[in-house]
Amino acid sequence: MSERDGIFAGDDPFEIARAWLAEAESEELNDPNAIALSTVDANGLPNARMVLLKEIENDAFVFYTNYGSAKAQEIESGGKAAFVMHWKSLRRQIRVRGTVTREEGPQADAYYASRSLKSRLGAWASRQSQPLSSRAALVAEVAKITATHGPSPKRPAFWGGYRIQPVEIEFWADGAYRLHDRFVWRRENPTENWNIQRLNP
């Protein structure tokens, strides 16, 4: 019997990740695609926040945000990020570390256009991570943007995607007596082949 039978089986970690996410979509009540994204600021202090993963590509994980946000500024500065997806219902998690590049072409335009009108207008109105005098000021800005951009706003240049190309992906599943199953896929850079190891729980 192979070490990686069952939920760990396969030669492509992105296929495994997609399969786990698809299973979570039928089990998790809220946001099965939520990830805890970690970056590091200019002083080396880590930062973490929840964002929604929007796509698992053949070689990358994609999410979207405001390029003026703290997370975006830290990504731009360091070029690296990490995240964890955890599904309590399945008692599984995926950890990812890698390099990051922007996605600001047709793919970003298409995703932006697929969002609700309120979300699209909100993306224009929010100066993400900047000080805000009051909620009323934000609501007023949304009204102003609505009057300016109408019912079909284009994607703002300051809003788009980030693509994380992993150098490490770890799959974790809960085991009896805390003897969890962990497999890590590692490579020196995104162009190399993966090395796969089982880890102690």
Order of alpha helices (4+ residues) and beta strands (2+ residues): alpha-beta-beta-beta-alpha-beta-beta-alpha-alpha-alpha-beta-beta-beta
